[in-house]
């Protein structure tokens, strides 16, 4: 399935949630979609838990 189709389905799900459930349902669907996306990236091996906890500086601390 292409990323365009996945984006289309996600947009439709958010649209239905916003229309039928209001703004709170829209935010809930968006948040759960983001959690599912990150979990999928972990399962595919594209992300590792350490990616979220590493510092941006690689060469040590500057004074």
C-alpha positions, 0 to 999 in steps of 0.5 A: 500500500502506498504512502498516499493511500495510507495518508488518505485513509488517515485523513478520512478517519480524522475527518469522520472522527471530527465530524461525528465525535467533535474536536475531542474525538479528533484529537484522540484519533490523531494521538492514537494514530501517532502512537500507532505510527511510532509503534509501527516504525519500531516494529519495522526496525526504522526506529530504536528506543535510544533515538528518543533519548540521545543528546544532540551534541556528539562531540562532548560538552563545550565550555 
